[in-house]
Amino acid sequence: MKHIRGGRRFGDLERAVIEVLWDAGDEPRTVREVYENLSADRDIAYTTVMTVLDRLARKGTVTRTKKGRAHSYRVRASRAAMTAEVMHDTLADISPRSRNNALVAFLDEASPEDLATLRAALERLED
C-alpha cells in the first residue's frame, strides 16, 4: 500500500485506477472509461471501479465533476507531487537521525542520472 498525506493509503486497485487517470493527462475520465482500461488486463466489475472512484473522491485524491448523466474524474495532483507528499510525510514521521540515515540510504541507491538531477535542483535552490 502507498501512503499519502493525512494517513491515507492506497491499495493495489486504487493505485491502478489512479494510474489510469494519470495516463489520461488533463482529460477527465468517466467510470466507464476507467473500467474499460482496467478490464483489458484484469477481471473486474464496473461497480467495483465505480466504488473505488467514489472512495478516492471522498479521500480528496481525485476530483469529480458531472459530465452529462455520468461523473468524470481527474487526479488532483501529479505523480511527482503525490510522490513528494509521500517522501515528506515519511521523513516527517521519523527522528532527525533516522531521517539523515534514510536520505543517505536513498542516495546510496540513486542512479547517476538521479544524482545529477538532485545536484541541479540543489544548485537552483541555492541561487
C-alpha positions in Angstrom: 0.0 0.0 0.0 1.1 3.5 -0.7 0.9 6.2 1.9 -0.4 9.7 1.1 -0.7 12.8 3.2 -3.2 12.6 6.1 -2.6 9.0 6.8 -4.4 7.8 3.7 -3.2 4.6 2.0 -3.9 3.2 -1.4 -4.5 -0.4 -2.2 -3.4 -2.1 -5.5 -6.8 -1.4 -7.2 -6.9 2.2 -6.0 -3.3 2.6 -7.3 -4.3 1.1 -10.7 -7.2 3.5 -11.0 -5.0 6.5 -10.2 -2.5 5.3 -12.8 -5.3 5.2 -15.5 -6.3 8.8 -14.5 -2.7 10.0 -14.6 -2.2 8.3 -18.0 -5.2 10.3 -19.3 -3.3 13.6 -18.6 -5.6 16.6 -18.1 -8.5 14.7 -19.7 -11.1 13.6 -17.1 -12.3 10.0 -17.3 -15.7 8.5 -16.7 -16.2 5.3 -14.7 -16.9 3.5 -18.0 -13.6 4.7 -19.5 -11.6 3.7 -16.4 -13.4 0.4 -16.3 -12.7 -0.3 -20.0 -9.0 0.4 -19.4 -8.7 -1.8 -16.3 -10.8 -4.6 -17.6 -8.4 -5.2 -20.5 -5.9 -6.6 -18.0 -8.0 -7.9 -15.1 -11.3 -9.4 -14.2 -13.1 -6.5 -12.6 -16.7 -5.4 -12.2 -17.9 -2.0 -13.4 -19.4 -1.4 -9.9 -16.1 -2.1 -8.3 -14.5 0.7 -10.4 -17.3 3.0 -9.5 -16.9 2.3 -5.8 -13.1 2.8 -6.0 -13.5 6.2 -7.8 -16.1 7.2 -5.2 -13.8 6.3 -2.4 -10.9 8.2 -4.0 -13.2 11.3 -4.4 -14.2 11.1 -0.7 -10.5 10.9 0.2 -9.8 14.0 -1.9 -7.4 12.2 -4.1 -9.5 12.7 -7.3 -11.9 15.4 -8.2 -15.4 14.5 -9.5 -17.4 16.6 -11.9 -20.8 16.0 -13.5 -20.5 15.1 -17.2 -24.0 14.7 -18.6 -25.6 11.9 -16.6 -22.2 10.5 -15.5 -19.4 11.8 -13.4 -15.9 12.3 -14.7 -12.8 12.0 -12.6 -9.3 13.5 -12.5 -6.4 13.1 -10.1 -5.9 16.2 -8.0 -2.1 16.1 -8.2 0.6 14.9 -10.5 2.7 11.8 -9.9 5.6 14.0 -8.9 3.5 16.0 -6.4 2.0 12.9 -4.8 5.4 11.1 -4.6 6.8 14.2 -3.0 4.0 14.1 -0.4 4.8 10.5 0.4 8.5 11.4 0.8 7.8 14.4 3.0 5.4 12.6 5.2 7.7 9.6 5.6 10.6 11.8 6.6 8.5 13.9 8.9 7.4 10.8 10.9 10.9 9.8 11.9 13.6 11.3 14.1 16.2 13.6 12.7 19.0 11.0 13.0 16.8 8.4 11.2 15.9 11.0 8.6 19.5 11.6 7.8 20.2 7.9 7.6 17.2 7.4 5.3 18.4 10.2 3.0 21.9 8.7 2.8 20.5 5.3 2.1 18.3 6.7 -0.6 21.3 8.4 -2.2 23.4 5.3 -2.0 20.8 3.6 -4.2 20.3 6.5 -6.6 21.4 6.2 -10.2 23.9 8.7 -11.7 21.1 10.4 -13.5 19.1 10.8 -10.3 22.1 12.2 -8.5 22.7 14.7 -11.4 19.0 15.8 -11.2 19.4 16.3 -7.4 22.6 18.3 -7.8 20.9 20.5 -10.4 17.9 21.0 -8.1 20.1 21.9 -5.2 22.0 24.4 -7.3 18.7 26.1 -8.3 17.6 26.3 -4.7 20.9 27.8 -3.6 20.7 30.6 -6.2 
